[in-house]
Amino acid sequence: MAALLHRLLTASSRTRNRKILVKCTKTSYFRNSPSLSVRSDEKNGSEPHQLTSGQAVLSRRTRSLSPLDRISSLLPQDVVRQEQDGEADIQVPASEPLEETQAPSSPEEGRRSPSHPGERGLMFGEFLMAEHRKNRVQYRKMFHLQEGGRLLSSYGVIPHNQLAGHPAGRFVKTNRGIPIFIRRPSLEDFVQNMKRGPAIAYPKDAAIMLLMMDVTEGDCVLESGSGSGAMSLFLSRAVGSKGSVLSLELREDHHRRAVLNYKRWRTSWALRRGHQWPDNVDFHISDLCTASELLAGRGFHSVALDLLNPHLALATVLPHLLPGGVCAVYIANITQVVDLLEGIRCVALPLRCERIVEVSDRDWVVAPALQKDGQHCIRKAPIPDSDLGREAETPDQTDTDDDLGPAFGNIPYIARPHPEQTRHTAFLVKLRKFVQ
Ligand SMILES: C[S@@+](CC[C@H](N)C(=O)[O-])C[C@H]1O[C@@H](n2cnc3c(N)ncnc32)[C@H](O)[C@@H]1O
């Protein structure tokens, strides 16, 4: 029954796609058309219009009404192909240079590879990410690019000298011929992979804390404890060069770790961009509960607390928080939330608890399914630009059904939550100061 239903759906979707495609080749109105000529609607007497090869594909794809077509166009091709092939390694796009990055050989090629202001070739001293995927991420490592260094993994070796000077975001083969994806880390990657002292504020939680606190460029923010420095880095980015962060930490070893991570990120950033990351975090070794002297004369737009017994520090912090400002608290246990609220109530602190949230993000698997007979469905292969160029020479062929082959996306999918999920990290409590 399911197989019959699938055959019917496939047939109807294929017919619909073909009708849409035929219509599209006769009436599409793309301008700036170097390659593919499309006949005009003669009745309207309009001028002939031309399609670039990429536009020709898009004009076919964007017309599809099939949800499967739309989903398949959203899927990363490597995920899709690996689910299908099962055994397959990373598929490296044929046009992607593995070992060398060449300057554009012609103005035409130059136009196709835009420059990205501020981004340079990979530099010694930067932190980079190396990844290998097969169905899912199998290997992910952050490493420090060093002259004469080597990236070692069970997939083989890549000498660092082979990476320096080349652009990020490309596949490089190990000595065993396995392609590893090399890219620059986002701030989220960096904090998740940097060396830690204590546990960090997870990026999903840090992002919500920034929203709760409404941190804006130019703000002055108080943070404690510095811990491993993850939250400090997110705050540093949010307040920007006009703002400042005061970060207090009780333990000297944690303080050193936070400062080191902050320095490493800033150094890597400066190498990558050629200009400095704002130096806007002031790290101090101090117990927040007894830091009145250090805080004297300072005011903060908001406060982020991630420490044991935050309620014990509130009396010290509150006089320095802007009326109406928010103190966002990161706590692992719900019993600690109760302690916090009870602490505020007993001492009658001028704080309203506006929200208590647990932030959950759920990873999903969306990929072509195995058929009942255990075979993988055949997907239409992506059409490289060069093939489209040839297609462009014979536009009339797109009008015939025979050339189309199976419409892409006409295959069953699995779509379900990923079996491995991030577990509980913390509760976030949003406290707002009021004036009596
Ligand atoms: C979980 S860690 C903070 C992690 C940090 N938010 C990050 O993202 O890397 C908690 C830190 O608070 C510090 N701490 C605990 N009580 C403190 C206090 N009264 N004053 C300052 N720091 C304190 C601990 O030493 C510890 O390093």
Ligand as a Chemical Component Dictionary entry (heavy atoms), coordinates in Angstrom:
data_LIG
# 
_chem_comp.id                   LIG 
_chem_comp.type                 NON-POLYMER 
_chem_comp.pdbx_formal_charge   0 
_chem_comp.three_letter_code    LIG 
# 
loop_
_chem_comp_atom.comp_id 
_chem_comp_atom.atom_id 
_chem_comp_atom.alt_atom_id 
_chem_comp_atom.type_symbol 
_chem_comp_atom.charge 
_chem_comp_atom.model_Cartn_x 
_chem_comp_atom.model_Cartn_y 
_chem_comp_atom.model_Cartn_z 
_chem_comp_atom.pdbx_ordinal 
LIG C1  C1  C 0  30.550 27.712 35.905 1  
LIG S1  S1  S 1  31.847 28.779 36.088 2  
LIG C2  C2  C 0  31.435 30.130 35.045 3  
LIG C3  C3  C 0  31.649 29.817 33.597 4  
LIG C4  C4  C 0  31.589 31.027 32.693 5  
LIG N1  N1  N 0  30.288 31.637 32.723 6  
LIG C5  C5  C 0  31.949 30.654 31.283 7  
LIG O1  O1  O 0  31.087 30.792 30.393 8  
LIG O2  O2  O -1 33.068 30.210 31.035 9  
LIG C6  C6  C 0  31.553 29.459 37.682 10 
LIG C7  C7  C 0  32.729 30.285 38.160 11 
LIG O3  O3  O 0  32.295 31.128 39.206 12 
LIG C8  C8  C 0  33.372 31.272 40.119 13 
LIG N2  N2  N 0  32.803 31.784 41.385 14 
LIG C9  C9  C 0  32.084 31.099 42.310 15 
LIG N3  N3  N 0  31.730 31.934 43.326 16 
LIG C10 C10 C 0  32.218 33.144 43.017 17 
LIG C11 C11 C 0  32.186 34.407 43.664 18 
LIG N4  N4  N 0  31.558 34.581 44.844 19 
LIG N5  N5  N 0  32.788 35.455 43.066 20 
LIG C12 C12 C 0  33.423 35.309 41.890 21 
LIG N6  N6  N 0  33.484 34.122 41.232 22 
LIG C13 C13 C 0  32.903 33.065 41.786 23 
LIG C14 C14 C 0  33.953 29.890 40.173 24 
LIG O4  O4  O 0  35.260 29.891 40.649 25 
LIG C15 C15 C 0  33.854 29.443 38.741 26 
LIG O5  O5  O 0  35.034 29.704 38.038 27 
# 
loop_
_chem_comp_bond.comp_id 
_chem_comp_bond.atom_id_1 
_chem_comp_bond.atom_id_2 
_chem_comp_bond.value_order 
_chem_comp_bond.pdbx_ordinal 
LIG C1  S1  SING 1  
LIG S1  C2  SING 2  
LIG S1  C6  SING 3  
LIG C2  C3  SING 4  
LIG C3  C4  SING 5  
LIG C4  N1  SING 6  
LIG C4  C5  SING 7  
LIG C5  O1  DOUB 8  
LIG C5  O2  SING 9  
LIG C6  C7  SING 10 
LIG C7  O3  SING 11 
LIG C7  C15 SING 12 
LIG O3  C8  SING 13 
LIG C8  N2  SING 14 
LIG C8  C14 SING 15 
LIG N2  C9  SING 16 
LIG N2  C13 SING 17 
LIG C9  N3  DOUB 18 
LIG N3  C10 SING 19 
LIG C10 C11 SING 20 
LIG C10 C13 DOUB 21 
LIG C11 N4  SING 22 
LIG C11 N5  DOUB 23 
LIG N5  C12 SING 24 
LIG C12 N6  DOUB 25 
LIG N6  C13 SING 26 
LIG C14 O4  SING 27 
LIG C14 C15 SING 28 
LIG C15 O5  SING 29 
# 
